[in-house]
Amino acid sequence: IRLIFLIRLIFLIRLIFLIRLIFLIRLIFLIRLVLLIRLVLLIRLVLLIRLVLLVRLILLVRLFLLFSLFLLVRLIILFIF
């Protein structure tokens, strides 16, 4: 009777240990997943910011070119007349 009780106790302890191990592994996996998601979001944010800056730069350059063209046209008109 005591032997059966001991065997069941050992089995229970092993089961508890196994459950804790599985829980720990899942926790580690979850933490890694969360970190990966945060990294991906950060990378996307950085890319978005770079894209916005690029677009603003392009718009600025276009504005500058338009303005310089306007000045050039005015100069040509002044020279002609």
Secondary structure, DSSP 8 states (H G I E B T S, - for coil): -HHHHHHHHHHHHHHHHHHHHHHHHHHHHHHHHHHHHHHHHHHHHHHHHHHHHHHHHHHHHHHHHHHHHHHHHHHHHHHH-
